[in-house]
């Protein structure tokens, strides 16, 4: 799995595909204090981006890839 869930932290790694979106949505709906670590993420499918945009979890770390980080920061920051 490209997303590891621990208590209130979801850690994304490598390529996060469309198959991850439903589980991510369900987890975020249950975790009101959710945080997301995107540091090791290299690709995020748009379905997961949409989930993050709606749920608005706290981002604890942006991707190490500067281009991906800039793109996600633009989409996810209020």
ABEGO torsion letter per residue (X at the ends): XABBBBGABBBBBEBBBAAAAAAAAAAAAABAABBBBAAABABBBAAAAAAAAAAGBBBABBBABAAAAAAAAAAABX
